[in-house]
């Protein structure tokens, strides 16, 4: 069959922070792109992370969600959905909470799970929720969602509980500080383990930390009593309302630091998960913390970044990367009041990943140049290779057994036997 070259700008993928970390005690992280590193795509390589009020808007008020949402999720390969973020530590089953979770949400969500086959991770309120209310939330979710498709998480970024902050899509509201200093890893894991024991036998992922400052304590706690799945959050840049780290610019998002560097930074957790026999996921990420930055997070540059990040995370040992939605500029999908669903460039990048990293495929890094991401993808449909150059100008990249490629900057290039093309805009 004739070999075809596809230059994709993934939706036209084409464009012209966390807590402080101490590295002194720990070895240097491995390079995810080192030649020969490989990963099996055992499930969808990406998922969605959605805040409670946004999910409620997307689902609507009928017993089943609208056909556009169901069709979109099927088109994306029925990715995992995590319900969480700032809203989960402000939500509960009564009007006493900032976000009141109505029983109808679970009914509609259960229908969505059955219609699409998505798995659902329900975020529980660890910051301010009572045990009785968390048990009520668990019971409601269990009644509506098939057991094989359901799991839970306990708290959102609890290492930041002493910090009050704004919610970008809710002007005027300040998320309070949930714990008083000194809020230490020891205190957190003591409370977290105690609440887990009270909740009983539920499939739980965690610990949902924002940074790596509690690494040593996290390793000890998870080895002693591991959850069903280990997870972390990781944002490569910060929007204007955030502090520290790289600012959310196109140049910063396209740098190797924002994708490969993030995977390297978090790879210790994936190695820990492997050593204790648990899967690891990046359960919340997007192009920039604090809701993203218009003109960057909702532009094609975000799609290029997302493809690079997912590939690097898989090679670093993670099973999945979930992209967060909060009703802001970085959302991959926009949910209309009329039930419509619109894909932004990031959403189209997820379509690209579903197409070129199918479940059951194996990816192997073949890069021999630190400026280039190169992975061979082998699946039942054939063999292809994905390339992306971090250089700021076109470069020539040697490919064994064929003429050298001329790789343009800031694109995703697919070489293989399967036809594929996406327009660059």
Secondary structure as UniProt FT lines:
FT   STRAND          4..8
FT   TURN            10..13
FT   TURN            24..25
FT   TURN            32..33
FT   TURN            35..36
FT   STRAND          38..40
FT   STRAND          46..50
FT   HELIX           52..59
FT   HELIX           67..75
FT   TURN            76..77
FT   STRAND          80..83
FT   HELIX           86..90
FT   STRAND          91..92
FT   TURN            95..96
FT   STRAND          99..100
FT   HELIX           103..116
FT   STRAND          120..124
FT   HELIX           131..144
FT   HELIX           147..149
FT   STRAND          150..154
FT   HELIX           158..160
FT   TURN            161..162
FT   STRAND          165..166
FT   TURN            168..169
FT   TURN            171..172
FT   STRAND          174..175
FT   HELIX           185..199
FT   STRAND          204..209
FT   TURN            213..214
FT   HELIX           215..224
FT   STRAND          229..233
FT   TURN            240..241
FT   HELIX           250..254
FT   HELIX           257..261
FT   HELIX           262..275
FT   TURN            276..277
FT   STRAND          279..285
FT   TURN            290..291
FT   TURN            294..298
FT   HELIX           300..315
FT   TURN            316..317
FT   STRAND          320..325
FT   TURN            329..330
FT   STRAND          333..335
FT   TURN            337..338
FT   STRAND          341..343
FT   HELIX           345..356
FT   TURN            359..360
FT   STRAND          362..365
FT   TURN            370..371
FT   STRAND          372..379
FT   TURN            380..381
FT   STRAND          382..389
FT   STRAND          395..399
FT   TURN            400..401
FT   STRAND          402..407
FT   STRAND          412..416
//
